[in-house]
Amino acid sequence: MNKYETIFIISENCSEEQINNIIELIKTKIESFSKNLISLENRGKKKLAYEIKNNSCGTYVIIKFKTEPKNIQELERLYRITEEIIKFITIREEN
């Protein structure tokens, strides 16, 4: 099992309730394939370095967890089909 960190940015057009629902959706997905959620941190709304999909700022969320490599593809598929997520990256941390 590897340790991963994922960061995603939620569109500035989302309400606080929508942001919480998206975070809960991602958290539930991670917990469905791994019970090893290490931390979840909502960093709040921040200005973007450049405009992404007509957004000049967005809500940053950082999640650290442990899982098998095969599950990362499914997690990133969920990011791609969730319209409110405008950018994401998942990296494997060294143990």
Backbone as JSON Lines, residues from 0, in Angstrom:
{"i":0,"aa":"M","n":[0.84,-1.17,0.0],"ca":[0.0,0.0,0.0],"c":[0.89,1.24,0.0]}
{"i":1,"aa":"N","n":[0.58,2.19,-0.89],"ca":[1.37,3.4,-1.0],"c":[0.64,4.58,-0.36]}
{"i":2,"aa":"K","n":[1.41,5.59,0.01],"ca":[0.86,6.8,0.58],"c":[0.73,7.84,-0.54]}
{"i":3,"aa":"Y","n":[-0.44,8.49,-0.63],"ca":[-0.7,9.47,-1.67],"c":[-1.18,10.78,-1.07]}
{"i":4,"aa":"E","n":[-0.96,11.83,-1.84],"ca":[-1.52,13.14,-1.51],"c":[-2.21,13.65,-2.76]}
{"i":5,"aa":"T","n":[-3.44,14.09,-2.6],"ca":[-4.18,14.63,-3.73],"c":[-4.65,16.04,-3.39]}
{"i":6,"aa":"I","n":[-4.54,16.91,-4.36],"ca":[-4.98,18.29,-4.21],"c":[-5.96,18.56,-5.35]}
{"i":7,"aa":"F","n":[-7.11,19.13,-5.02],"ca":[-8.03,19.53,-6.07],"c":[-8.59,20.9,-5.77]}
{"i":8,"aa":"I","n":[-9.0,21.59,-6.84],"ca":[-9.52,22.95,-6.74],"c":[-10.97,22.94,-7.21]}
{"i":9,"aa":"I","n":[-11.83,23.5,-6.37],"ca":[-13.26,23.56,-6.67],"c":[-13.58,24.96,-7.2]}
{"i":10,"aa":"S","n":[-14.42,25.05,-8.2],"ca":[-14.8,26.29,-8.86],"c":[-15.27,27.35,-7.86]}
{"i":11,"aa":"E","n":[-14.97,28.62,-8.19],"ca":[-15.38,29.74,-7.35],"c":[-16.89,29.95,-7.37]}
{"i":12,"aa":"N","n":[-17.6,29.37,-8.33],"ca":[-19.04,29.55,-8.46],"c":[-19.86,28.66,-7.54]}
{"i":13,"aa":"C","n":[-19.2,27.79,-6.77],"ca":[-19.9,26.85,-5.89],"c":[-20.21,27.48,-4.54]}
{"i":14,"aa":"S","n":[-21.4,27.15,-4.01],"ca":[-21.78,27.6,-2.67],"c":[-21.04,26.76,-1.63]}
{"i":15,"aa":"E","n":[-21.1,27.2,-0.39],"ca":[-20.45,26.47,0.71],"c":[-21.03,25.06,0.83]}
{"i":16,"aa":"E","n":[-22.33,24.93,0.63],"ca":[-22.98,23.62,0.7],"c":[-22.49,22.7,-0.42]}
{"i":17,"aa":"Q","n":[-22.37,23.24,-1.65],"ca":[-21.87,22.45,-2.77],"c":[-20.43,22.01,-2.52]}
{"i":18,"aa":"I","n":[-19.61,22.91,-1.98],"ca":[-18.21,22.57,-1.67],"c":[-18.15,21.43,-0.68]}
{"i":19,"aa":"N","n":[-18.95,21.51,0.38],"ca":[-18.98,20.45,1.39],"c":[-19.46,19.12,0.8]}
{"i":20,"aa":"N","n":[-20.43,19.17,-0.1],"ca":[-20.93,17.95,-0.75],"c":[-19.86,17.31,-1.63]}
{"i":21,"aa":"I","n":[-19.1,18.12,-2.36],"ca":[-18.03,17.6,-3.22],"c":[-16.93,16.97,-2.37]}
{"i":22,"aa":"I","n":[-16.54,17.65,-1.3],"ca":[-15.51,17.11,-0.41],"c":[-15.97,15.78,0.18]}
{"i":23,"aa":"E","n":[-17.23,15.72,0.6],"ca":[-17.78,14.48,1.17],"c":[-17.81,13.36,0.12]}
{"i":24,"aa":"L","n":[-18.15,13.7,-1.13],"ca":[-18.16,12.73,-2.22],"c":[-16.77,12.12,-2.43]}
{"i":25,"aa":"I","n":[-15.75,12.97,-2.49],"ca":[-14.38,12.51,-2.69],"c":[-13.91,11.69,-1.49]}
{"i":26,"aa":"K","n":[-14.21,12.17,-0.3],"ca":[-13.82,11.46,0.93],"c":[-14.46,10.07,0.97]}
{"i":27,"aa":"T","n":[-15.74,9.98,0.63],"ca":[-16.45,8.7,0.6],"c":[-15.84,7.75,-0.41]}
{"i":28,"aa":"K","n":[-15.47,8.28,-1.59],"ca":[-14.85,7.46,-2.63],"c":[-13.52,6.89,-2.14]}
{"i":29,"aa":"I","n":[-12.7,7.74,-1.53],"ca":[-11.4,7.27,-1.01],"c":[-11.61,6.21,0.07]}
{"i":30,"aa":"E","n":[-12.55,6.45,0.96],"ca":[-12.81,5.49,2.04],"c":[-13.41,4.18,1.51]}
{"i":31,"aa":"S","n":[-14.05,4.21,0.34],"ca":[-14.63,2.99,-0.2],"c":[-13.56,1.99,-0.64]}
{"i":32,"aa":"F","n":[-12.42,2.48,-1.09],"ca":[-11.36,1.54,-1.48],"c":[-10.2,1.51,-0.5]}
{"i":33,"aa":"S","n":[-10.24,2.36,0.52],"ca":[-9.17,2.35,1.52],"c":[-9.67,2.98,2.81]}
{"i":34,"aa":"K","n":[-9.5,2.3,3.9],"ca":[-9.89,2.85,5.2],"c":[-8.75,3.66,5.82]}
{"i":35,"aa":"N","n":[-7.74,3.98,5.01],"ca":[-6.55,4.64,5.52],"c":[-6.5,6.12,5.15]}
{"i":36,"aa":"L","n":[-7.56,6.86,5.43],"ca":[-7.57,8.3,5.22],"c":[-6.74,8.93,6.34]}
{"i":37,"aa":"I","n":[-5.66,9.62,5.97],"ca":[-4.75,10.19,6.95],"c":[-5.19,11.58,7.36]}
{"i":38,"aa":"S","n":[-5.44,12.45,6.38],"ca":[-5.9,13.8,6.71],"c":[-6.68,14.4,5.56]}
{"i":39,"aa":"L","n":[-7.56,15.33,5.9],"ca":[-8.33,16.08,4.93],"c":[-8.3,17.53,5.38]}
{"i":40,"aa":"E","n":[-7.87,18.41,4.49],"ca":[-7.72,19.81,4.85],"c":[-8.35,20.7,3.78]}
{"i":41,"aa":"N","n":[-9.34,21.48,4.18],"ca":[-9.95,22.46,3.29],"c":[-9.18,23.76,3.49]}
{"i":42,"aa":"R","n":[-8.39,24.16,2.5],"ca":[-7.54,25.36,2.62],"c":[-8.28,26.65,2.31]}
{"i":43,"aa":"G","n":[-9.52,26.54,1.89],"ca":[-10.33,27.72,1.63],"c":[-10.11,28.29,0.24]}
{"i":44,"aa":"K","n":[-10.74,29.43,0.0],"ca":[-10.69,30.06,-1.32],"c":[-9.4,30.85,-1.47]}
{"i":45,"aa":"K","n":[-8.71,30.62,-2.6],"ca":[-7.44,31.31,-2.88],"c":[-7.44,31.76,-4.34]}
{"i":46,"aa":"K","n":[-6.69,32.81,-4.6],"ca":[-6.53,33.32,-5.96],"c":[-5.64,32.37,-6.75]}
{"i":47,"aa":"L","n":[-6.03,32.09,-7.99],"ca":[-5.25,31.21,-8.86],"c":[-4.15,32.01,-9.55]}
{"i":48,"aa":"A","n":[-3.05,31.36,-9.88],"ca":[-1.95,32.02,-10.58],"c":[-2.37,32.42,-11.99]}
{"i":49,"aa":"Y","n":[-3.26,31.64,-12.58],"ca":[-3.79,31.96,-13.91],"c":[-5.23,31.45,-13.97]}
{"i":50,"aa":"E","n":[-6.0,31.99,-14.87],"ca":[-7.4,31.63,-14.98],"c":[-7.56,30.2,-15.5]}
{"i":51,"aa":"I","n":[-8.42,29.43,-14.84],"ca":[-8.72,28.06,-15.24],"c":[-10.23,27.95,-15.43]}
{"i":52,"aa":"K","n":[-10.64,27.61,-16.65],"ca":[-12.07,27.45,-16.97],"c":[-12.9,28.65,-16.49]}
{"i":53,"aa":"N","n":[-12.41,29.85,-16.79],"ca":[-13.07,31.12,-16.43],"c":[-13.17,31.35,-14.92]}
{"i":54,"aa":"N","n":[-12.28,30.77,-14.14],"ca":[-12.22,30.98,-12.69],"c":[-10.91,31.66,-12.35]}
{"i":55,"aa":"S","n":[-10.99,32.74,-11.56],"ca":[-9.77,33.43,-11.13],"c":[-9.39,33.04,-9.7]}
{"i":56,"aa":"C","n":[-10.29,32.36,-8.99],"ca":[-9.96,31.82,-7.67],"c":[-10.75,30.52,-7.48]}
{"i":57,"aa":"G","n":[-10.37,29.76,-6.46],"ca":[-11.03,28.48,-6.21],"c":[-10.73,27.98,-4.81]}
{"i":58,"aa":"T","n":[-11.47,26.99,-4.38],"ca":[-11.3,26.4,-3.06],"c":[-10.35,25.22,-3.16]}
{"i":59,"aa":"Y","n":[-9.26,25.28,-2.41],"ca":[-8.24,24.22,-2.42],"c":[-8.53,23.2,-1.33]}
{"i":60,"aa":"V","n":[-8.44,21.91,-1.69],"ca":[-8.64,20.82,-0.73],"c":[-7.47,19.85,-0.88]}
{"i":61,"aa":"I","n":[-6.86,19.48,0.26],"ca":[-5.73,18.54,0.27],"c":[-6.14,17.32,1.08]}
{"i":62,"aa":"I","n":[-5.94,16.13,0.49],"ca":[-6.26,14.88,1.18],"c":[-5.04,13.96,1.12]}
{"i":63,"aa":"K","n":[-4.68,13.38,2.25],"ca":[-3.61,12.39,2.32],"c":[-4.23,11.06,2.72]}
{"i":64,"aa":"F","n":[-3.81,9.99,2.03],"ca":[-4.39,8.67,2.28],"c":[-3.44,7.58,1.8]}
{"i":65,"aa":"K","n":[-3.74,6.35,2.19],"ca":[-2.99,5.18,1.73],"c":[-3.94,4.29,0.94]}
{"i":66,"aa":"T","n":[-3.44,3.77,-0.19],"ca":[-4.24,2.85,-1.01],"c":[-3.33,2.13,-1.99]}
{"i":67,"aa":"E","n":[-3.94,1.21,-2.72],"ca":[-3.23,0.5,-3.79],"c":[-3.2,1.39,-5.03]}
{"i":68,"aa":"P","n":[-2.15,1.28,-5.85],"ca":[-2.02,2.12,-7.06],"c":[-3.18,2.02,-8.04]}
{"i":69,"aa":"K","n":[-3.83,0.85,-8.12],"ca":[-4.93,0.67,-9.07],"c":[-6.12,1.56,-8.77]}
{"i":70,"aa":"N","n":[-6.27,2.03,-7.53],"ca":[-7.41,2.85,-7.15],"c":[-7.27,4.31,-7.56]}
{"i":71,"aa":"I","n":[-6.08,4.75,-7.85],"ca":[-5.84,6.15,-8.21],"c":[-6.53,6.49,-9.53]}
{"i":72,"aa":"Q","n":[-6.52,5.57,-10.47],"ca":[-7.17,5.81,-11.76],"c":[-8.67,6.08,-11.58]}
{"i":73,"aa":"E","n":[-9.31,5.33,-10.72],"ca":[-10.75,5.52,-10.46],"c":[-11.01,6.86,-9.77]}
{"i":74,"aa":"L","n":[-10.15,7.24,-8.84],"ca":[-10.29,8.52,-8.15],"c":[-10.14,9.68,-9.15]}
{"i":75,"aa":"E","n":[-9.15,9.6,-10.01],"ca":[-8.94,10.67,-11.0],"c":[-10.07,10.72,-12.03]}
{"i":76,"aa":"R","n":[-10.68,9.59,-12.33],"ca":[-11.86,9.57,-13.21],"c":[-13.0,10.36,-12.57]}
{"i":77,"aa":"L","n":[-13.16,10.19,-11.26],"ca":[-14.2,10.93,-10.54],"c":[-13.92,12.43,-10.59]}
{"i":78,"aa":"Y","n":[-12.66,12.83,-10.45],"ca":[-12.31,14.25,-10.57],"c":[-12.69,14.79,-11.94]}
{"i":79,"aa":"R","n":[-12.41,14.03,-12.98],"ca":[-12.67,14.49,-14.35],"c":[-14.17,14.65,-14.65]}
{"i":80,"aa":"I","n":[-15.01,13.79,-14.08],"ca":[-16.44,13.87,-14.39],"c":[-17.19,14.81,-13.45]}
{"i":81,"aa":"T","n":[-16.55,15.29,-12.39],"ca":[-17.17,16.25,-11.49],"c":[-16.91,17.65,-12.04]}
{"i":82,"aa":"E","n":[-17.92,18.27,-12.59],"ca":[-17.77,19.55,-13.27],"c":[-17.22,20.65,-12.38]}
{"i":83,"aa":"E","n":[-17.53,20.61,-11.1],"ca":[-17.12,21.68,-10.18],"c":[-15.61,21.64,-9.87]}
{"i":84,"aa":"I","n":[-14.97,20.5,-10.1],"ca":[-13.52,20.39,-9.87],"c":[-12.82,20.87,-11.14]}
{"i":85,"aa":"I","n":[-12.07,21.98,-11.0],"ca":[-11.45,22.58,-12.18],"c":[-10.0,22.15,-12.39]}
{"i":86,"aa":"K","n":[-9.35,21.62,-11.37],"ca":[-7.96,21.18,-11.49],"c":[-7.67,20.19,-10.36]}
{"i":87,"aa":"F","n":[-6.79,19.21,-10.63],"ca":[-6.42,18.24,-9.6],"c":[-5.05,17.66,-9.91]}
{"i":88,"aa":"I","n":[-4.43,17.14,-8.87],"ca":[-3.18,16.38,-9.04],"c":[-3.1,15.38,-7.89]}
{"i":89,"aa":"T","n":[-2.6,14.2,-8.2],"ca":[-2.39,13.17,-7.18],"c":[-0.94,12.72,-7.29]}
{"i":90,"aa":"I","n":[-0.24,12.73,-6.17],"ca":[1.17,12.31,-6.17],"c":[1.38,11.21,-5.13]}
{"i":91,"aa":"R","n":[2.32,10.34,-5.41],"ca":[2.7,9.29,-4.46],"c":[3.83,9.83,-3.62]}
{"i":92,"aa":"E","n":[3.67,9.72,-2.3],"ca":[4.71,10.17,-1.38],"c":[5.66,9.03,-1.08]}
{"i":93,"aa":"E","n":[6.89,9.37,-0.82],"ca":[7.88,8.36,-0.42],"c":[7.55,7.89,0.99]}
{"i":94,"aa":"N","n":[7.71,6.62,1.25],"ca":[7.41,6.05,2.57],"c":[8.5,6.32,3.56]}
